[in-house]
Amino acid sequence: MVFKLCQSAGKKRRRLDGSHRLAEIVRGVKFKDGEKLTERALA
């Protein structure tokens, strides 16, 4: 029964929101509340 529950959960797992921004995160771009911070906002 646990195996079937795990299979069901795996099928319905949602992809991460914002995965298209992963490259920016790796480069060190700062985000706040899902919005990219500009140079002006950082100062």
PyMOL commands that set and color helices and strands:
alter all, ss='L'
color gray80, all
select helices_A, chain A and resi 2-12+19-27+39-42
alter helices_A, ss='H'
color red, helices_A
select strands_A, chain A and resi 31-32+35-36
alter strands_A, ss='S'
color yellow, strands_A
deselect
rebuild
show_as cartoon
